[in-house]
């Protein structure tokens, strides 16, 4: 393998064999803590000496055993993650952290805990309303979370431990943001598939290894003289957790470029950083409560005006659309994803407000159904092209 291909070759390996590195580290005696949502405070896991690992579903694997234990009206992405877990795909886990995100996560915590029987399970109660009392509550909740990890690993987590972990994770976010810069040229120097695979691969690694992998990707893509893509419509993908590269691949196969996203495991949740100048617990509370712009979070609209409300709620979309000069957007949601489903009318109104053409897709979590979207996506690209 030559030096130039090192970064993306590693990304491909970790993406296709998801969890392979975590499995190796677990065999060496390291404790790997799984999570399924961006609201799980990863810095706390890292500070404890454990390795945070984001569970993925598998769009190529039918959901079978999981549906005997979990209600089928739960979103298919979440059910797929659970299905793989009970099928022992993630047998290397030492524990799980499930935050208060959507109702499916809240109400299924006990199902995960008695089905997997792992040594460590923790529910992190992230408030759904942003106000002063919420920050007070969440500060105390993070202290409880910290204490649970201390008891699990058998050592204290100091403020220095937390500060070091915060610095490492902020560095990771900065490096990921730098990779996004390669999307700005027309055509972009990195494909949507490559970037999606890169971030997913990174979420399966210890933070130090994730940072090194991002350095290798930055070096490799920075040496490219031309884009892997031709010129075409520049597309933003919006939605919840898209933990595969198939949608981006389909859009790019049809002649467009996926140059931006506002998804859970993309820019919307990846970019916001922890303030390193604040006390660690307070800074973590601020990031995970207020800086992640999830539909599950309620922020009061003091103007009482719908247009001002959507401008405030979806400012990240407008900022990203402008920064990456998008020609159109695709909202891609899974069936039964209630938090995002309730927001679709408001999101559509906001896209009209910023004059960005929009295609709304609702899908099952399956490779077969993604392929069936080809005609609709092709028609949309022809309309805006």
C-alpha positions as CSV (number, residue, x, y, z in Angstrom):
1,X,0.0,0.0,0.0
2,X,1.5,3.3,-1.0
3,X,1.5,6.3,1.3
4,X,-1.0,8.3,-0.8
5,X,-3.7,5.6,-0.5
6,X,-3.2,4.9,3.2
7,X,-5.9,7.1,4.7
8,X,-8.9,6.2,2.6
9,X,-7.8,2.5,2.4
10,X,-8.0,2.4,6.3
11,X,-11.4,4.2,6.2
12,X,-12.7,1.6,3.8
13,X,-11.5,-1.2,6.0
14,X,-12.9,0.1,9.2
15,X,-16.2,1.0,7.4
16,X,-16.7,-2.4,5.9
17,X,-15.5,-4.3,9.0
18,X,-17.2,-2.1,11.4
19,X,-16.1,-2.7,15.0
20,X,-13.0,-4.7,14.1
21,X,-10.6,-2.4,15.9
22,X,-12.9,-2.2,19.0
23,X,-13.0,-6.0,19.0
24,X,-9.2,-6.2,19.0
25,X,-8.9,-3.7,21.8
26,X,-11.5,-5.5,23.9
27,X,-9.5,-8.7,23.4
28,X,-6.5,-6.8,24.9
29,X,-8.5,-6.0,28.0
30,X,-9.8,-2.5,27.1
31,X,-13.4,-1.6,28.1
32,X,-15.5,-0.5,25.1
33,X,-18.7,1.5,25.9
34,X,-21.4,1.5,23.2
35,X,-23.7,4.4,22.5
36,X,-26.5,5.0,19.9
37,X,-27.1,8.7,19.9
38,X,-25.2,12.0,19.7
39,X,-26.5,13.0,23.1
40,X,-24.2,10.5,24.9
41,X,-21.4,12.6,26.4
42,X,-18.3,10.8,24.9
43,X,-15.7,12.9,26.7
44,X,-16.8,11.3,30.0
45,X,-16.2,7.8,28.6
46,X,-12.8,8.8,27.3
47,X,-11.9,10.4,30.6
48,X,-12.7,7.2,32.4
49,X,-10.2,5.3,30.3
50,X,-12.9,3.4,28.3
51,X,-13.4,3.6,24.6
52,X,-16.6,5.1,23.2
53,X,-18.0,3.1,20.3
54,X,-21.0,4.2,18.2
55,X,-23.3,1.3,17.3
56,X,-24.4,1.1,13.7
57,X,-27.3,-0.8,12.2
58,X,-26.9,-2.8,8.9
59,X,-29.2,-2.0,6.0
60,X,-28.2,-5.3,4.4
61,X,-29.3,-7.4,7.4
62,X,-33.0,-8.2,8.0
63,X,-34.3,-7.3,11.4
64,X,-35.3,-10.6,12.9
65,X,-34.4,-11.5,16.5
66,X,-34.6,-7.9,17.6
67,X,-38.3,-7.7,16.6
68,X,-39.2,-10.5,19.0
69,X,-38.0,-8.2,21.9
70,X,-38.6,-4.6,20.7
71,X,-41.9,-3.1,19.4
72,X,-41.9,-2.9,15.6
73,X,-43.2,0.7,15.6
74,X,-39.8,1.8,16.8
75,X,-37.7,3.4,14.0
76,X,-36.0,0.8,11.8
77,X,-32.5,2.3,12.4
78,X,-32.7,1.9,16.1
79,X,-34.3,-1.6,15.8
80,X,-31.4,-2.6,13.5
81,X,-28.8,-1.5,16.0
82,X,-30.6,-3.5,18.7
83,X,-31.1,-6.5,16.4
84,X,-27.3,-6.7,15.7
85,X,-26.6,-6.3,19.4
86,X,-28.8,-9.3,20.4
87,X,-27.3,-11.3,17.5
88,X,-23.9,-10.8,19.1
89,X,-22.4,-8.5,16.4
90,X,-21.2,-6.2,19.3
91,X,-20.2,-8.9,21.8
92,X,-17.0,-7.0,22.6
93,X,-18.9,-4.3,24.4
94,X,-18.4,-3.8,28.2
95,X,-21.4,-1.5,28.5
96,X,-23.9,0.9,27.0
97,X,-24.8,4.5,27.5
98,X,-28.3,5.5,26.3
99,X,-29.3,9.1,26.6
100,X,-32.8,10.7,26.8
101,X,-33.2,11.4,23.1
102,X,-36.3,10.1,21.3
103,X,-39.1,8.1,23.0
104,X,-37.8,4.9,21.4
105,X,-34.5,5.3,23.3
106,X,-36.1,6.3,26.6
107,X,-38.7,3.5,26.7
108,X,-36.4,0.8,25.4
109,X,-33.6,1.3,27.9
110,X,-34.8,-1.6,30.1
111,X,-35.1,-3.9,27.0
112,X,-31.5,-3.2,26.1
113,X,-30.3,-3.8,29.7
114,X,-32.0,-7.1,30.3
115,X,-31.4,-8.4,26.7
116,X,-27.7,-7.8,26.6
117,X,-26.8,-8.3,30.3
118,X,-23.6,-6.2,30.1
119,X,-21.5,-5.2,33.1
120,X,-22.3,-1.5,32.7
121,X,-25.5,0.3,31.6
122,X,-26.3,3.9,32.2
123,X,-29.2,6.1,31.2
124,X,-28.3,9.8,30.8
125,X,-31.3,12.0,31.3
126,X,-30.7,14.9,28.9
127,X,-33.4,17.5,29.4
128,X,-35.7,18.3,26.4
129,X,-36.2,21.9,27.3
130,X,-33.4,24.5,27.2
131,X,-33.8,26.9,30.2
132,X,-31.8,27.8,33.3
133,X,-33.3,25.0,35.5
134,X,-32.4,22.5,32.7
135,X,-28.7,23.3,33.0
136,X,-28.8,23.0,36.8
137,X,-30.4,19.6,36.4
138,X,-28.1,18.4,33.7
139,X,-25.0,19.4,35.6
140,X,-26.1,17.1,38.4
141,X,-27.0,14.4,36.0
142,X,-23.5,14.5,34.4
143,X,-22.1,14.1,37.9
144,X,-24.2,11.0,38.4
145,X,-23.0,9.7,35.0
146,X,-19.4,10.4,36.1
147,X,-19.9,8.6,39.4
148,X,-21.3,5.5,37.6
149,X,-18.3,5.3,35.3
150,X,-15.9,5.7,38.3
151,X,-17.6,2.8,40.0
152,X,-17.3,0.7,36.9
153,X,-13.6,1.4,36.2
154,X,-12.6,1.6,39.8
155,X,-10.9,5.0,39.8
156,X,-11.8,8.7,40.1
157,X,-12.3,10.8,37.0
158,X,-10.5,14.1,37.7
159,X,-11.1,17.5,36.2
160,X,-7.8,17.1,34.4
161,X,-9.0,13.8,33.0
162,X,-12.1,15.5,31.7
163,X,-10.1,18.5,30.3
164,X,-7.8,16.2,28.4
165,X,-10.7,14.2,27.0
166,X,-12.5,17.4,26.0
167,X,-9.3,18.6,24.2
168,X,-9.0,15.4,22.3
169,X,-12.6,15.3,21.2
170,X,-12.5,19.0,20.2
171,X,-9.4,18.3,18.2
172,X,-11.3,15.5,16.5
173,X,-14.1,17.9,15.6
174,X,-11.7,20.4,14.2
175,X,-10.1,17.8,12.0
176,X,-13.4,16.6,10.8
177,X,-14.4,20.2,10.0
178,X,-11.2,20.5,8.0
179,X,-12.2,17.4,5.9
180,X,-15.5,19.2,5.1
181,X,-13.5,22.0,3.6
182,X,-12.6,19.7,0.7
183,X,-16.3,19.8,-0.3
184,X,-16.2,23.5,-1.1
185,X,-14.5,23.4,-4.5
186,X,-16.8,22.7,-7.5
187,X,-16.6,19.8,-8.1
188,X,-15.5,18.8,-4.5
189,X,-12.2,17.1,-3.9
190,X,-13.9,14.4,-1.6
191,X,-17.1,12.5,-2.4
192,X,-20.1,12.3,-0.1
193,X,-19.5,8.6,0.1
194,X,-15.9,9.1,1.2
195,X,-16.8,11.6,3.9
196,X,-19.6,9.6,5.3
197,X,-17.4,6.5,5.5
198,X,-14.6,8.6,7.1
199,X,-16.9,9.9,9.9
200,X,-18.4,6.4,10.5
201,X,-15.0,4.8,10.6
202,X,-13.8,7.4,13.1
203,X,-16.8,6.7,15.4
204,X,-15.6,3.1,15.8
205,X,-12.1,4.0,17.0
206,X,-10.5,5.3,20.2
207,X,-10.3,9.1,19.9
208,X,-6.5,9.2,19.5
209,X,-6.7,6.7,16.6
210,X,-9.6,8.6,15.1
211,X,-7.5,11.8,15.2
212,X,-4.6,10.0,13.4
213,X,-6.9,8.6,10.8
214,X,-8.3,12.1,10.1
215,X,-4.8,13.4,9.7
216,X,-4.1,10.7,7.1
217,X,-7.3,11.5,5.2
218,X,-6.5,15.2,5.3
219,X,-3.1,14.5,3.9
220,X,-4.3,12.2,1.2
221,X,-7.2,14.3,-0.1
222,X,-5.1,17.4,0.1
223,X,-2.8,15.9,-2.5
224,X,-5.5,15.4,-5.0
225,X,-5.2,17.4,-8.2
226,X,-8.7,16.9,-9.4
227,X,-12.1,15.8,-8.1
228,X,-13.3,12.2,-8.2
229,X,-16.6,13.6,-9.4
230,X,-17.8,15.6,-12.4
231,X,-19.7,18.9,-12.2
232,X,-23.3,18.5,-11.2
233,X,-25.9,19.8,-8.8
234,X,-24.5,20.4,-5.3
235,X,-26.7,18.6,-2.7
236,X,-27.2,18.9,1.0
237,X,-28.5,15.8,2.9
238,X,-30.7,16.6,5.9
239,X,-32.2,14.2,8.4
240,X,-31.5,12.1,11.5
241,X,-28.9,9.3,11.8
242,X,-27.7,8.1,8.4
243,X,-25.1,5.5,9.3
244,X,-24.2,4.3,5.8
245,X,-22.9,5.7,2.6
246,X,-25.4,4.2,0.2
247,X,-27.7,7.3,-0.1
248,X,-24.7,9.6,-0.9
249,X,-23.5,7.0,-3.4
250,X,-26.9,6.8,-5.1
251,X,-27.1,10.6,-5.4
252,X,-23.6,10.8,-6.8
253,X,-24.1,7.9,-9.2
254,X,-26.9,10.1,-10.7
255,X,-24.5,12.9,-11.5
256,X,-24.7,15.2,-8.4
257,X,-22.3,15.9,-5.6
258,X,-23.2,15.5,-2.0
259,X,-21.3,18.6,-0.6
260,X,-23.0,19.2,2.7
261,X,-25.2,17.6,5.4
262,X,-27.1,18.4,8.6
263,X,-27.5,15.0,10.1
264,X,-26.9,13.4,13.5
265,X,-23.5,11.8,12.6
266,X,-22.5,14.7,10.3
267,X,-22.0,18.4,10.7
268,X,-25.1,19.2,12.8
269,X,-23.9,17.1,15.7
270,X,-20.2,16.7,14.9
271,X,-19.1,20.3,14.6
272,X,-20.3,21.9,17.9
273,X,-17.4,21.9,20.4
274,X,-17.0,22.0,24.2
275,X,-15.9,25.3,25.6
276,X,-12.4,24.5,27.0
277,X,-12.4,27.7,29.2
278,X,-15.3,26.6,31.3
279,X,-15.3,24.1,34.2
280,X,-15.5,20.6,32.4
281,X,-18.9,19.5,33.7
282,X,-20.5,22.9,33.0
283,X,-19.0,22.9,29.5
284,X,-20.2,19.4,28.7
285,X,-23.7,20.4,29.9
286,X,-23.7,23.4,27.6
287,X,-22.6,21.4,24.6
288,X,-24.9,18.4,24.9
289,X,-27.9,20.4,26.1
290,X,-27.8,23.6,24.0
291,X,-25.4,23.2,21.1
292,X,-26.9,20.1,19.5
293,X,-29.9,21.2,17.4
294,X,-32.1,18.1,17.6
295,X,-35.9,18.1,17.0
296,X,-36.3,16.5,20.4
297,X,-35.1,19.7,22.1
298,X,-37.6,22.5,22.8
299,X,-36.4,26.2,22.7
300,X,-39.1,28.8,23.4
301,X,-39.9,31.1,20.6
302,X,-40.3,34.5,22.4
303,X,-41.5,36.3,19.3
304,X,-44.5,34.2,18.8
305,X,-43.8,34.5,15.1
306,X,-43.6,31.3,13.0
307,X,-41.1,32.7,10.5
308,X,-38.8,34.0,13.2
309,X,-39.1,30.7,15.0
310,X,-38.0,28.6,12.0
311,X,-35.2,31.0,11.2
312,X,-33.8,30.4,14.7
313,X,-34.5,26.7,14.8
314,X,-32.9,25.9,11.5
315,X,-30.2,28.5,11.2
316,X,-27.6,25.7,11.0
317,X,-29.2,24.5,7.7
318,X,-29.2,28.0,6.2
319,X,-25.6,28.6,7.3
320,X,-24.5,25.2,5.8
321,X,-26.4,25.7,2.6
322,X,-24.8,29.1,2.0
323,X,-21.3,28.1,3.0
324,X,-21.2,25.1,0.7
325,X,-23.2,26.8,-2.1
326,X,-25.9,24.0,-2.4
327,X,-28.3,23.8,-5.3
328,X,-30.8,21.6,-3.6
329,X,-31.5,19.5,-0.5
330,X,-32.8,16.1,0.4
331,X,-34.6,15.4,3.7
332,X,-34.1,11.7,4.3
333,X,-36.1,10.2,7.2
334,X,-36.8,6.7,8.5
335,X,-40.4,5.7,9.0
336,X,-41.6,6.1,12.6
337,X,-38.9,8.7,13.4
338,X,-41.4,10.9,15.3
339,X,-39.1,13.8,16.3
340,X,-38.1,14.6,12.8
341,X,-41.4,13.6,11.3
342,X,-43.2,16.2,13.3
343,X,-40.7,18.8,12.1
344,X,-41.1,18.1,8.3
345,X,-43.7,20.9,7.6
346,X,-41.5,23.5,9.5
347,X,-38.4,22.3,7.7
348,X,-40.1,22.5,4.3
349,X,-41.2,26.1,5.1
350,X,-37.6,27.0,6.0
351,X,-36.2,25.6,2.8
352,X,-38.8,27.7,0.9
353,X,-37.7,30.7,3.0
354,X,-34.0,30.3,2.0
355,X,-34.9,29.4,-1.6
356,X,-33.3,25.9,-1.7
357,X,-35.3,23.3,-3.7
358,X,-36.1,20.3,-1.5
359,X,-36.9,16.6,-2.0
360,X,-38.5,14.8,1.0
361,X,-37.9,11.1,1.3
362,X,-39.3,8.7,3.9
363,X,-37.8,5.3,3.8
364,X,-37.3,2.0,5.6
365,X,-33.9,1.0,6.8
366,X,-33.0,-1.3,3.9
367,X,-30.5,-1.4,1.0
368,X,-33.4,-2.6,-1.2
369,X,-35.6,0.4,-0.5
370,X,-32.7,2.9,-1.0
371,X,-32.3,1.6,-4.5
372,X,-36.1,2.1,-5.1
373,X,-35.6,5.9,-4.5
374,X,-33.5,6.3,-7.7
375,X,-36.3,7.5,-9.9
376,X,-37.5,10.2,-7.5
377,X,-33.9,11.4,-6.9
378,X,-33.2,11.4,-10.6
379,X,-36.3,13.5,-11.3
380,X,-35.4,16.0,-8.6
381,X,-31.8,16.4,-9.9
382,X,-33.1,17.0,-13.4
383,X,-35.5,19.6,-12.1
384,X,-32.8,21.6,-10.4
385,X,-29.9,20.8,-12.8
